[in-house]
Each structure stands twice: as structure tokens, then as C-alpha cells.
Amino acid sequence: MTHKEALIKSLVWRIFIAIPFSFVISYIYLDKVYEAIEMTIVANVLVTFLYYAFDILWSRWSDKLFIGR
């Protein structure tokens, strides 16, 4: 997986799956729209970068472990 593919995959996941679910869960828990939006943005920006880094590392490790490159 290339860096560009990993970045696109991470962004698609965040925008269409993680952000809506994070907002709903935050809103249910906090019962305040502004705070739920704030928590959702902060958490998802951080986790997007972590997911991207993990995806790149996983791709490198899995190639070495399973393919022997």
C-alpha cells in the first residue's frame, strides 16, 4: 500500500464512518451539541494521523513477515 492510498483510505474511513459515529456517541453521552462536535473533531483528527501511521507500519511489517521482502 502506498502512502497516498493509506491517506485516502484513512480519510474515507474518518469522513463516512468514524466521524458520524463519534458524533452520535459523544452527543448521547454529553447531551450538548457544541461539546460533542468539539470532542468529535479533536478525537478524529488525532486518530486519523495514528491510523495512517499504523497503516504504513503495518504494510511494511506484513510485507516482511508474510511475503519475506
C-alpha positions as CSV (number, residue, x, y, z in Angstrom):
1,M,0.0,0.0,0.0
2,T,1.4,3.4,-1.0
3,H,1.4,6.4,1.3
4,K,-1.2,8.1,-0.9
5,E,-3.5,5.0,-0.7
6,A,-3.2,4.8,3.0
7,L,-4.0,8.5,3.4
8,I,-7.1,8.2,1.2
9,K,-8.2,5.1,3.0
10,S,-7.8,6.9,6.3
11,L,-9.7,9.9,5.2
12,V,-12.6,8.0,3.7
13,W,-12.9,5.9,6.9
14,R,-12.9,9.0,9.0
15,I,-15.4,11.1,7.0
16,F,-18.0,8.4,6.3
17,I,-17.8,6.0,9.3
18,A,-15.8,7.3,12.3
19,I,-16.9,11.0,12.4
20,P,-20.7,10.4,12.2
21,F,-20.5,7.5,14.8
22,S,-18.2,9.5,17.1
23,F,-20.5,12.5,17.0
24,V,-23.6,10.4,17.8
25,I,-21.9,8.7,20.7
26,S,-20.5,11.9,22.0
27,Y,-23.8,13.6,21.8
28,I,-25.6,10.8,23.5
29,Y,-23.0,10.9,26.3
30,L,-22.7,14.6,26.7
31,D,-26.2,15.8,25.6
32,K,-24.6,19.0,24.3
33,V,-24.2,19.6,20.5
34,Y,-21.2,22.0,20.7
35,E,-19.2,19.9,23.1
36,A,-20.0,16.8,21.0
37,I,-18.8,18.5,17.9
38,E,-15.6,19.7,19.6
39,M,-14.9,16.2,21.0
40,T,-15.5,14.6,17.7
41,I,-13.2,16.9,15.8
42,V,-10.3,16.7,18.3
43,A,-10.5,12.9,18.6
44,N,-10.9,12.2,14.9
45,V,-8.0,14.5,13.8
46,L,-5.7,12.7,16.3
47,V,-6.9,9.2,15.5
48,T,-6.7,9.8,11.7
49,F,-2.9,10.5,12.0
50,L,-2.5,7.5,14.3
51,Y,-4.4,5.3,11.9
52,Y,-2.4,6.5,8.9
53,A,0.9,5.8,10.7
54,F,-0.3,2.4,11.8
55,D,-1.4,1.5,8.2
56,I,2.0,2.4,6.8
57,L,3.8,0.5,9.5
58,W,1.5,-2.5,9.2
59,S,2.1,-2.6,5.4
60,R,5.9,-2.6,6.0
61,W,5.8,-5.2,8.7
62,S,3.3,-7.5,7.0
63,D,5.4,-7.5,3.8
64,K,8.4,-8.6,5.7
65,L,6.6,-11.1,7.9
66,F,4.3,-12.7,5.4
67,I,5.9,-12.2,2.0
68,G,9.6,-12.1,3.0
69,R,10.5,-8.9,1.3
